[in-house]
């Protein structure tokens, strides 16, 4: 099964990205046959910036994305969204993507979840 997570909101300020990514991580733990794709658009692209430093006791979106990547998932960022926001230094394994990449994932996914 292939599951696409499409994130739009800023990584901090609400728990939308946190809830999406912890769900994705749990799915990877439950079933290694599930392929997780995460596509970051709009302000969510800043969650893939390298070198994030969270406050004590706070979650780190970059670390959560890294866990997904290490467990076989893929993370792509909307290129124009990233360029508009000056995002260039990405966590290892995250890549810039295109609208064609996103639409391919939408067509190939069994489920698409938006946050």
C-alpha positions in Angstrom: 0.0 0.0 0.0 1.2 3.5 -0.8 0.0 6.4 1.3 0.6 10.1 0.4 0.7 12.7 3.1 0.3 16.2 1.7 1.3 19.0 4.2 0.6 22.7 3.7 0.9 24.5 7.1 4.0 25.9 8.8 5.7 23.2 10.8 5.3 24.9 14.1 2.4 26.9 15.5 -0.2 24.2 15.1 0.0 20.4 15.5 -1.1 19.5 12.0 2.4 18.5 10.7 3.2 16.8 14.0 0.0 14.7 13.9 0.5 13.9 10.2 4.1 12.8 10.7 3.5 10.8 13.8 0.7 9.0 12.0 3.1 8.2 9.1 5.8 7.0 11.5 3.2 4.7 13.2 2.1 3.3 9.9 5.7 2.4 9.0 6.1 0.7 12.4 2.9 -1.3 12.0 3.5 -2.6 8.5 6.8 -2.5 6.6 4.9 -3.0 3.3 3.4 0.4 3.5 5.2 3.0 1.4 5.0 6.5 2.9 5.3 9.6 0.7 5.4 13.1 2.2 5.0 16.1 -0.1 5.5 19.5 1.5 3.9 22.6 0.0 3.4 26.2 1.1 4.9 27.0 4.5 5.4 23.3 5.4 8.6 23.3 3.3 10.4 25.0 6.2 10.0 21.7 8.2 12.7 20.1 6.0 15.3 22.8 6.8 18.4 21.2 8.3 19.7 22.3 11.7 16.4 22.9 13.5 16.7 23.3 17.2 13.6 22.7 19.2 12.9 23.8 22.8 13.2 21.2 25.5 10.2 18.9 25.3 9.1 20.1 21.9 8.9 17.9 18.8 11.3 18.5 15.9 9.6 18.2 12.5 13.0 17.8 10.7 13.8 14.8 12.9 10.4 13.3 12.3 10.9 13.6 8.5 14.3 12.0 8.9 12.8 9.0 10.7 10.3 8.5 7.8 13.2 8.7 5.3 15.3 6.2 7.2 12.4 3.8 7.3 12.1 3.9 3.5 9.7 6.8 3.0 10.2 9.6 0.6 10.0 13.4 1.3 9.7 16.0 -1.4 9.3 19.7 -1.3 7.5 21.9 -3.8 10.4 23.6 -5.5 8.7 26.9 -6.1 7.4 27.0 -2.5 10.9 26.3 -1.2 12.5 28.9 -3.4 9.9 31.5 -2.5 10.7 30.9 1.2 14.5 30.8 0.8 14.7 27.1 1.8 17.8 25.6 0.4 19.6 23.6 3.1 17.6 20.4 3.4 17.7 17.5 5.8 19.5 14.5 4.3 17.2 12.5 2.0 14.7 15.2 1.4 14.5 16.4 -2.2 12.9 19.2 -4.2 10.0 18.1 -6.3 7.7 19.3 -9.0 4.0 19.4 -9.6 4.5 16.4 -11.9 6.1 14.5 -9.0 3.1 15.3 -6.8 0.5 14.3 -9.4 2.4 11.1 -10.1 2.2 10.3 -6.4 -1.5 11.2 -6.2 -2.3 8.8 -9.1 -0.1 6.0 -7.7 -1.2 6.3 -4.1 -3.8 4.1 -2.5 -4.7 6.8 0.0 -3.9 10.5 0.1 -4.2 12.4 3.3 -4.0 16.2 3.6 -3.0 18.2 6.6 
